[in-house]
Amino acid sequence: MNQVTCTEIADVVVIGGGPAGATVAADLARDGYSVVLLDRGGRIKPCGGAIPPRLIADFEIPDSLLVARVNSARMVSPAMRKVDMPIDGGYVGMVDRETFDEFLRQRAMEAGAERRTGTFERIGRDPEGTAVVHYRPAGAGRKQPNRMLRARLVVGADGARSAVARQCVPGADRMPYVAAYHEIIRSPKPERGEGDDFDARRCDVIYQGKLSPDFYAWVFPHGDTTSVGVGSAQKGFSLRGAVDELRRDNRLDDVETVRREGAPIPLRPLRRWDNGRDVLVVGDAAGVVAPASGEGIYYAMYSGRLAAEAANQFLVSGDASALGLARRRFMKAHGRVFWVLGIMQKFWYSSDRRRERFVSICRDPDVQKLTWDAYMNKRLVRAQPMAHVRIFFKDLAHLLGLVPAPRS
């Protein structure tokens, strides 16, 4: 890389102002470091917007950000079988990413981070070997020179196709991903004949090959609006066409569309999150989205917190090996969950016959209780060993075909 001269310097430059980047910036600013948060601005990620109680508590999310409180999920099979999974005595918070992400960025600024709006271009080096972030400020033309900012540490939180990761972290250019697309619509009014059995306190998850050959479709309420979307890793599959069909199937085709958004969702964590020197990636850039469910907000923010802890050790000691602590601690806490969900996605989402069986399994009370316990608390539940044993044998029976397939 070309050496450059730059006088402006910060301890940390965070590239990307989503939940992961804003969390890193806020935590490090509170620790007393000079932090610049560089965000493109105006970008809203397609997302169902569900956040579990664990996130709300750990990251002190105010009730005012919750646009809805969901108390059940409904699984819909290829044969249109519907299985309700109520949450016993709890709820899942729903947020609008446009408002939620901006709140997190503002909180980082209140903690002391400096916010800049612009587009990351590349990382260079000055004569002493210090990282220099090149970026184009918002509104600047391409013929205008880039701005430069020296940094003791660069944190890449710039999404699944992270330019920071692809430039600096080995293997990042080979990350597999699901393409996600959703449309934010006005929440339907059943009294007007809008919505097929729509419930503002229930998330619908639709497992049908016609809507997604390898993932799922969804209808998630957000208070005044609703997210209607699909995801797939299959090249050439029409996500917009699938959403059109999903809206027709659910009598949502005549409801007003507020906006449309699309983005990649990574399928597994990168094997490395750092360059062994002074660059660390987090959130979608590190691949921390749960397989099978596509859940990413909690994992993004948790990875951001771990990254801030690792960055603090690095900045104090100068030992670049400290940067590896973020991934090791994340995988120790959630690696087993990601492994289980990855296997589940590969097997159960591979055909409509298996999707039908999967939805049938979701009727089981043991499955429902342990699923919600794990989701709400973000850990594999070990307190009920006999329930795990029962689920193991039930799953095995389905895998071996010993349980008859549900009939239409």
LUMKOL-937370 format. One record per residue (C-alpha): x, y, z; residue in three letters. Coordinates in steps of 0.5 Angstrom, whole numbers, plus 500, padded with zeros to 3 digits. Layout:
BEGIN
{east = X	north = Y	up = Z	code = ALA}
...
//
This chain:
BEGIN
{east = 500	north = 500	up = 500	code = MET}
{east = 502	north = 507	up = 499	code = ASN}
{east = 505	north = 511	up = 504	code = GLN}
{east = 502	north = 518	up = 506	code = VAL}
{east = 502	north = 524	up = 510	code = THR}
{east = 497	north = 525	up = 515	code = CYS}
{east = 496	north = 530	up = 521	code = THR}
{east = 489	north = 528	up = 523	code = GLU}
{east = 489	north = 522	up = 528	code = ILE}
{east = 484	north = 519	up = 533	code = ALA}
{east = 485	north = 513	up = 537	code = ASP}
{east = 480	north = 509	up = 534	code = VAL}
{east = 476	north = 510	up = 527	code = VAL}
{east = 470	north = 506	up = 527	code = VAL}
{east = 467	north = 505	up = 520	code = ILE}
{east = 460	north = 503	up = 520	code = GLY}
{east = 454	north = 506	up = 524	code = GLY}
{east = 450	north = 500	up = 525	code = GLY}
{east = 448	north = 497	up = 532	code = PRO}
{east = 455	north = 494	up = 532	code = ALA}
{east = 459	north = 500	up = 530	code = GLY}
{east = 455	north = 504	up = 534	code = ALA}
{east = 456	north = 500	up = 540	code = THR}
{east = 464	north = 500	up = 539	code = VAL}
{east = 464	north = 507	up = 539	code = ALA}
{east = 460	north = 508	up = 545	code = ALA}
{east = 464	north = 503	up = 549	code = ASP}
{east = 471	north = 506	up = 547	code = LEU}
{east = 469	north = 513	up = 548	code = ALA}
{east = 466	north = 512	up = 555	code = ARG}
{east = 473	north = 509	up = 556	code = ASP}
{east = 476	north = 516	up = 555	code = GLY}
{east = 479	north = 514	up = 548	code = TYR}
{east = 478	north = 519	up = 542	code = SER}
{east = 473	north = 516	up = 537	code = VAL}
{east = 471	north = 517	up = 530	code = VAL}
{east = 465	north = 514	up = 528	code = LEU}
{east = 464	north = 514	up = 520	code = LEU}
{east = 458	north = 512	up = 517	code = ASP}
{east = 455	north = 513	up = 510	code = ARG}
{east = 448	north = 516	up = 513	code = GLY}
{east = 441	north = 515	up = 510	code = GLY}
{east = 442	north = 507	up = 509	code = ARG}
{east = 437	north = 503	up = 513	code = ILE}
{east = 438	north = 495	up = 513	code = LYS}
{east = 433	north = 490	up = 511	code = PRO}
{east = 431	north = 487	up = 518	code = CYS}
{east = 425	north = 484	up = 522	code = GLY}
{east = 427	north = 489	up = 527	code = GLY}
{east = 426	north = 483	up = 533	code = ALA}
{east = 430	north = 484	up = 539	code = ILE}
{east = 430	north = 480	up = 545	code = PRO}
{east = 429	north = 482	up = 553	code = PRO}
{east = 437	north = 480	up = 554	code = ARG}
{east = 439	north = 485	up = 549	code = LEU}
{east = 434	north = 490	up = 552	code = ILE}
{east = 437	north = 489	up = 559	code = ALA}
{east = 444	north = 489	up = 557	code = ASP}
{east = 444	north = 495	up = 552	code = PHE}
{east = 439	north = 499	up = 556	code = GLU}
{east = 434	north = 500	up = 551	code = ILE}
{east = 429	north = 505	up = 553	code = PRO}
{east = 421	north = 503	up = 552	code = ASP}
{east = 420	north = 509	up = 547	code = SER}
{east = 424	north = 505	up = 542	code = LEU}
{east = 419	north = 499	up = 542	code = LEU}
{east = 414	north = 500	up = 536	code = VAL}
{east = 411	north = 493	up = 538	code = ALA}
{east = 411	north = 488	up = 543	code = ARG}
{east = 410	north = 481	up = 540	code = VAL}
{east = 408	north = 475	up = 544	code = ASN}
{east = 408	north = 470	up = 539	code = SER}
{east = 410	north = 467	up = 533	code = ALA}
{east = 406	north = 463	up = 528	code = ARG}
{east = 410	north = 458	up = 523	code = MET}
{east = 407	north = 457	up = 516	code = VAL}
{east = 408	north = 450	up = 513	code = SER}
{east = 408	north = 449	up = 505	code = PRO}
{east = 401	north = 446	up = 506	code = ALA}
{east = 399	north = 452	up = 510	code = MET}
{east = 399	north = 449	up = 516	code = ARG}
{east = 400	north = 454	up = 522	code = LYS}
{east = 403	north = 453	up = 528	code = VAL}
{east = 402	north = 458	up = 534	code = ASP}
{east = 408	north = 459	up = 539	code = MET}
{east = 406	north = 463	up = 544	code = PRO}
{east = 411	north = 466	up = 549	code = ILE}
{east = 409	north = 465	up = 556	code = ASP}
{east = 409	north = 471	up = 560	code = GLY}
{east = 414	north = 475	up = 556	code = GLY}
{east = 415	north = 479	up = 549	code = TYR}
{east = 420	north = 480	up = 544	code = VAL}
{east = 421	north = 488	up = 542	code = GLY}
{east = 420	north = 490	up = 535	code = MET}
{east = 424	north = 496	up = 533	code = VAL}
{east = 424	north = 500	up = 527	code = ASP}
{east = 432	north = 500	up = 524	code = ARG}
{east = 432	north = 507	up = 522	code = GLU}
{east = 430	north = 510	up = 529	code = THR}
{east = 434	north = 505	up = 533	code = PHE}
{east = 440	north = 505	up = 529	code = ASP}
{east = 440	north = 513	up = 530	code = GLU}
{east = 439	north = 512	up = 537	code = PHE}
{east = 445	north = 508	up = 538	code = LEU}
{east = 449	north = 513	up = 534	code = ARG}
{east = 447	north = 519	up = 538	code = GLN}
{east = 448	north = 515	up = 544	code = ARG}
{east = 455	north = 514	up = 542	code = ALA}
{east = 456	north = 522	up = 540	code = MET}
{east = 453	north = 523	up = 547	code = GLU}
{east = 459	north = 518	up = 550	code = ALA}
{east = 464	north = 523	up = 547	code = GLY}
{east = 465	north = 520	up = 540	code = ALA}
{east = 466	north = 524	up = 534	code = GLU}
{east = 461	north = 523	up = 528	code = ARG}
{east = 462	north = 524	up = 521	code = ARG}
{east = 458	north = 522	up = 515	code = THR}
{east = 462	north = 519	up = 509	code = GLY}
{east = 464	north = 513	up = 505	code = THR}
{east = 470	north = 509	up = 506	code = PHE}
{east = 475	north = 508	up = 501	code = GLU}
{east = 481	north = 504	up = 503	code = ARG}
{east = 486	north = 504	up = 509	code = ILE}
{east = 493	north = 506	up = 507	code = GLY}
{east = 499	north = 507	up = 511	code = ARG}
{east = 503	north = 513	up = 514	code = ASP}
{east = 511	north = 513	up = 514	code = PRO}
{east = 511	north = 510	up = 521	code = GLU}
{east = 506	north = 505	up = 519	code = GLY}
{east = 500	north = 507	up = 522	code = THR}
{east = 493	north = 506	up = 519	code = ALA}
{east = 490	north = 512	up = 515	code = VAL}
{east = 483	north = 511	up = 513	code = VAL}
{east = 481	north = 515	up = 507	code = HIS}
{east = 474	north = 517	up = 506	code = TYR}
{east = 470	north = 521	up = 502	code = ARG}
{east = 466	north = 526	up = 506	code = PRO}
{east = 458	north = 526	up = 504	code = ALA}
{east = 457	north = 531	up = 499	code = GLY}
{east = 464	north = 531	up = 496	code = ALA}
{east = 465	north = 530	up = 488	code = GLY}
{east = 469	north = 524	up = 486	code = ARG}
{east = 474	north = 529	up = 483	code = LYS}
{east = 475	north = 532	up = 490	code = GLN}
{east = 481	north = 529	up = 494	code = PRO}
{east = 479	north = 524	up = 500	code = ASN}
{east = 480	north = 526	up = 507	code = ARG}
{east = 485	north = 522	up = 511	code = MET}
{east = 485	north = 520	up = 518	code = LEU}
{east = 490	north = 516	up = 522	code = ARG}
{east = 488	north = 511	up = 527	code = ALA}
{east = 491	north = 507	up = 532	code = ARG}
{east = 486	north = 502	up = 531	code = LEU}
{east = 481	north = 501	up = 525	code = VAL}
{east = 474	north = 498	up = 527	code = VAL}
{east = 470	north = 495	up = 521	code = GLY}
{east = 463	north = 495	up = 522	code = ALA}
{east = 461	north = 496	up = 515	code = ASP}
{east = 456	north = 490	up = 513	code = GLY}
{east = 456	north = 483	up = 510	code = ALA}
{east = 460	north = 485	up = 504	code = ARG}
{east = 465	north = 489	up = 508	code = SER}
{east = 470	north = 493	up = 504	code = ALA}
{east = 475	north = 494	up = 511	code = VAL}
{east = 474	north = 486	up = 512	code = ALA}
{east = 476	north = 484	up = 504	code = ARG}
{east = 482	north = 489	up = 504	code = GLN}
{east = 485	north = 487	up = 511	code = CYS}
{east = 482	north = 480	up = 514	code = VAL}
{east = 484	north = 474	up = 510	code = PRO}
{east = 478	north = 470	up = 508	code = GLY}
{east = 473	north = 475	up = 508	code = ALA}
{east = 472	north = 475	up = 501	code = ASP}
{east = 469	north = 468	up = 501	code = ARG}
{east = 464	north = 469	up = 506	code = MET}
{east = 457	north = 466	up = 504	code = PRO}
{east = 451	north = 470	up = 505	code = TYR}
{east = 443	north = 470	up = 504	code = VAL}
{east = 440	north = 476	up = 500	code = ALA}
{east = 435	north = 479	up = 504	code = ALA}
{east = 429	north = 484	up = 501	code = TYR}
{east = 423	north = 487	up = 505	code = HIS}
{east = 418	north = 492	up = 504	code = GLU}
{east = 416	north = 496	up = 509	code = ILE}
{east = 408	north = 497	up = 509	code = ILE}
{east = 403	north = 500	up = 513	code = ARG}
{east = 400	north = 495	up = 518	code = SER}
{east = 394	north = 492	up = 515	code = PRO}
{east = 387	north = 494	up = 518	code = LYS}
{east = 383	north = 487	up = 518	code = PRO}
{east = 377	north = 491	up = 519	code = GLU}
{east = 378	north = 493	up = 512	code = ARG}
{east = 379	north = 486	up = 509	code = GLY}
{east = 387	north = 488	up = 509	code = GLU}
{east = 391	north = 482	up = 511	code = GLY}
{east = 390	north = 475	up = 512	code = ASP}
{east = 389	north = 474	up = 519	code = ASP}
{east = 394	north = 479	up = 521	code = PHE}
{east = 396	north = 480	up = 528	code = ASP}
{east = 400	north = 486	up = 531	code = ALA}
{east = 403	north = 482	up = 536	code = ARG}
{east = 405	north = 476	up = 532	code = ARG}
{east = 411	north = 475	up = 528	code = CYS}
{east = 409	north = 470	up = 522	code = ASP}
{east = 415	north = 466	up = 519	code = VAL}
{east = 413	north = 462	up = 513	code = ILE}
{east = 417	north = 456	up = 511	code = TYR}
{east = 415	north = 455	up = 503	code = GLN}
{east = 420	north = 453	up = 498	code = GLY}
{east = 416	north = 458	up = 493	code = LYS}
{east = 417	north = 464	up = 497	code = LEU}
{east = 425	north = 462	up = 499	code = SER}
{east = 428	north = 455	up = 497	code = PRO}
{east = 433	north = 455	up = 502	code = ASP}
{east = 431	north = 460	up = 508	code = PHE}
{east = 424	north = 463	up = 510	code = TYR}
{east = 419	north = 469	up = 509	code = ALA}
{east = 416	north = 473	up = 514	code = TRP}
{east = 411	north = 478	up = 516	code = VAL}
{east = 413	north = 482	up = 522	code = PHE}
{east = 409	north = 488	up = 525	code = PRO}
{east = 412	north = 494	up = 527	code = HIS}
{east = 406	north = 498	up = 530	code = GLY}
{east = 404	north = 503	up = 525	code = ASP}
{east = 408	north = 499	up = 519	code = THR}
{east = 410	north = 492	up = 518	code = THR}
{east = 416	north = 488	up = 515	code = SER}
{east = 414	north = 483	up = 509	code = VAL}
{east = 420	north = 480	up = 507	code = GLY}
{east = 424	north = 474	up = 504	code = VAL}
{east = 431	north = 471	up = 504	code = GLY}
{east = 435	north = 466	up = 499	code = SER}
{east = 442	north = 464	up = 498	code = ALA}
{east = 440	north = 462	up = 491	code = GLN}
{east = 443	north = 466	up = 485	code = LYS}
{east = 437	north = 468	up = 480	code = GLY}
{east = 432	north = 467	up = 485	code = PHE}
{east = 427	north = 473	up = 485	code = SER}
{east = 426	north = 476	up = 492	code = LEU}
{east = 422	north = 482	up = 489	code = ARG}
{east = 417	north = 476	up = 486	code = GLY}
{east = 417	north = 472	up = 492	code = ALA}
{east = 415	north = 478	up = 496	code = VAL}
{east = 410	north = 480	up = 491	code = ASP}
{east = 407	north = 473	up = 492	code = GLU}
{east = 407	north = 473	up = 499	code = LEU}
{east = 403	north = 480	up = 499	code = ARG}
{east = 398	north = 477	up = 495	code = ARG}
{east = 398	north = 470	up = 499	code = ASP}
{east = 397	north = 475	up = 505	code = ASN}
{east = 392	north = 480	up = 502	code = ARG}
{east = 397	north = 485	up = 503	code = LEU}
{east = 398	north = 487	up = 496	code = ASP}
{east = 393	north = 493	up = 496	code = ASP}
{east = 397	north = 496	up = 503	code = VAL}
{east = 401	north = 502	up = 502	code = GLU}
{east = 408	north = 501	up = 501	code = THR}
{east = 413	north = 506	up = 505	code = VAL}
{east = 420	north = 503	up = 503	code = ARG}
{east = 424	north = 498	up = 500	code = ARG}
{east = 430	north = 495	up = 502	code = GLU}
{east = 435	north = 490	up = 500	code = GLY}
{east = 442	north = 487	up = 503	code = ALA}
{east = 446	north = 481	up = 504	code = PRO}
{east = 446	north = 477	up = 511	code = ILE}
{east = 452	north = 473	up = 512	code = PRO}
{east = 451	north = 465	up = 514	code = LEU}
{east = 457	north = 464	up = 518	code = ARG}
{east = 462	north = 468	up = 523	code = PRO}
{east = 469	north = 469	up = 519	code = LEU}
{east = 475	north = 465	up = 522	code = ARG}
{east = 479	north = 471	up = 523	code = ARG}
{east = 476	north = 478	up = 525	code = TRP}
{east = 483	north = 482	up = 525	code = ASP}
{east = 489	north = 483	up = 521	code = ASN}
{east = 494	north = 481	up = 527	code = GLY}
{east = 496	north = 489	up = 527	code = ARG}
{east = 491	north = 494	up = 528	code = ASP}
{east = 484	north = 492	up = 524	code = VAL}
{east = 478	north = 489	up = 527	code = LEU}
{east = 471	north = 487	up = 524	code = VAL}
{east = 465	north = 486	up = 528	code = VAL}
{east = 457	north = 485	up = 527	code = GLY}
{east = 455	north = 483	up = 520	code = ASP}
{east = 463	north = 484	up = 517	code = ALA}
{east = 465	north = 479	up = 522	code = ALA}
{east = 459	north = 474	up = 520	code = GLY}
{east = 455	north = 474	up = 526	code = VAL}
{east = 448	north = 473	up = 524	code = VAL}
{east = 445	north = 467	up = 527	code = ALA}
{east = 444	north = 461	up = 522	code = PRO}
{east = 437	north = 459	up = 521	code = ALA}
{east = 434	north = 465	up = 524	code = SER}
{east = 438	north = 470	up = 521	code = GLY}
{east = 438	north = 474	up = 527	code = GLU}
{east = 443	north = 479	up = 528	code = GLY}
{east = 442	north = 485	up = 532	code = ILE}
{east = 443	north = 482	up = 539	code = TYR}
{east = 450	north = 479	up = 536	code = TYR}
{east = 452	north = 485	up = 533	code = ALA}
{east = 452	north = 489	up = 539	code = MET}
{east = 455	north = 483	up = 543	code = TYR}
{east = 460	north = 483	up = 538	code = SER}
{east = 461	north = 490	up = 539	code = GLY}
{east = 462	north = 490	up = 546	code = ARG}
{east = 467	north = 484	up = 546	code = LEU}
{east = 471	north = 488	up = 540	code = ALA}
{east = 471	north = 494	up = 545	code = ALA}
{east = 474	north = 490	up = 551	code = GLU}
{east = 479	north = 487	up = 546	code = ALA}
{east = 481	north = 494	up = 543	code = ALA}
{east = 482	north = 497	up = 550	code = ASN}
{east = 487	north = 491	up = 552	code = GLN}
{east = 490	north = 493	up = 545	code = PHE}
{east = 491	north = 500	up = 546	code = LEU}
{east = 493	north = 499	up = 553	code = VAL}
{east = 498	north = 494	up = 552	code = SER}
{east = 500	north = 495	up = 544	code = GLY}
{east = 500	north = 487	up = 543	code = ASP}
{east = 496	north = 486	up = 537	code = ALA}
{east = 494	north = 479	up = 539	code = SER}
{east = 489	north = 482	up = 544	code = ALA}
{east = 485	north = 483	up = 538	code = LEU}
{east = 483	north = 476	up = 537	code = GLY}
{east = 480	north = 476	up = 544	code = LEU}
{east = 473	north = 479	up = 541	code = ALA}
{east = 472	north = 473	up = 536	code = ARG}
{east = 475	north = 467	up = 542	code = ARG}
{east = 470	north = 470	up = 547	code = ARG}
{east = 464	north = 471	up = 542	code = PHE}
{east = 465	north = 463	up = 540	code = MET}
{east = 466	north = 461	up = 547	code = LYS}
{east = 459	north = 464	up = 548	code = ALA}
{east = 455	north = 463	up = 542	code = HIS}
{east = 459	north = 458	up = 537	code = GLY}
{east = 455	north = 452	up = 539	code = ARG}
{east = 448	north = 455	up = 538	code = VAL}
{east = 451	north = 458	up = 531	code = PHE}
{east = 453	north = 450	up = 530	code = TRP}
{east = 447	north = 447	up = 532	code = VAL}
{east = 443	north = 453	up = 528	code = LEU}
{east = 447	north = 452	up = 522	code = GLY}
{east = 446	north = 444	up = 521	code = ILE}
{east = 438	north = 445	up = 522	code = MET}
{east = 438	north = 450	up = 516	code = GLN}
{east = 442	north = 446	up = 512	code = LYS}
{east = 437	north = 440	up = 513	code = PHE}
{east = 430	north = 442	up = 515	code = TRP}
{east = 430	north = 448	up = 510	code = TYR}
{east = 433	north = 444	up = 504	code = SER}
{east = 426	north = 441	up = 501	code = SER}
{east = 418	north = 443	up = 502	code = ASP}
{east = 417	north = 436	up = 505	code = ARG}
{east = 423	north = 437	up = 510	code = ARG}
{east = 420	north = 444	up = 512	code = ARG}
{east = 413	north = 441	up = 513	code = GLU}
{east = 416	north = 436	up = 518	code = ARG}
{east = 420	north = 442	up = 521	code = PHE}
{east = 413	north = 446	up = 522	code = VAL}
{east = 410	north = 440	up = 525	code = SER}
{east = 416	north = 439	up = 530	code = ILE}
{east = 414	north = 446	up = 532	code = CYS}
{east = 408	north = 444	up = 535	code = ARG}
{east = 411	north = 440	up = 541	code = ASP}
{east = 411	north = 444	up = 548	code = PRO}
{east = 418	north = 442	up = 549	code = ASP}
{east = 421	north = 445	up = 543	code = VAL}
{east = 417	north = 451	up = 544	code = GLN}
{east = 419	north = 452	up = 551	code = LYS}
{east = 426	north = 451	up = 550	code = LEU}
{east = 426	north = 455	up = 543	code = THR}
{east = 424	north = 461	up = 547	code = TRP}
{east = 428	north = 460	up = 553	code = ASP}
{east = 434	north = 460	up = 548	code = ALA}
{east = 432	north = 466	up = 544	code = TYR}
{east = 430	north = 470	up = 550	code = MET}
{east = 436	north = 469	up = 554	code = ASN}
{east = 441	north = 468	up = 549	code = LYS}
{east = 444	north = 461	up = 551	code = ARG}
{east = 443	north = 454	up = 550	code = LEU}
{east = 438	north = 452	up = 556	code = VAL}
{east = 441	north = 446	up = 560	code = ARG}
{east = 436	north = 447	up = 566	code = ALA}
{east = 431	north = 441	up = 563	code = GLN}
{east = 435	north = 435	up = 561	code = PRO}
{east = 429	north = 431	up = 560	code = MET}
{east = 426	north = 436	up = 556	code = ALA}
{east = 433	north = 436	up = 551	code = HIS}
{east = 433	north = 428	up = 551	code = VAL}
{east = 425	north = 428	up = 549	code = ARG}
{east = 427	north = 433	up = 544	code = ILE}
{east = 433	north = 429	up = 541	code = PHE}
{east = 429	north = 423	up = 540	code = PHE}
{east = 423	north = 426	up = 537	code = LYS}
{east = 428	north = 430	up = 532	code = ASP}
{east = 431	north = 423	up = 531	code = LEU}
{east = 424	north = 420	up = 529	code = ALA}
{east = 423	north = 426	up = 524	code = HIS}
{east = 430	north = 425	up = 521	code = LEU}
{east = 429	north = 418	up = 520	code = LEU}
{east = 422	north = 418	up = 517	code = GLY}
{east = 419	north = 414	up = 523	code = LEU}
{east = 414	north = 420	up = 524	code = VAL}
{east = 409	north = 420	up = 519	code = PRO}
{east = 409	north = 426	up = 514	code = ALA}
{east = 403	north = 431	up = 516	code = PRO}
{east = 397	north = 430	up = 511	code = ARG}
{east = 394	north = 436	up = 508	code = SER}
//
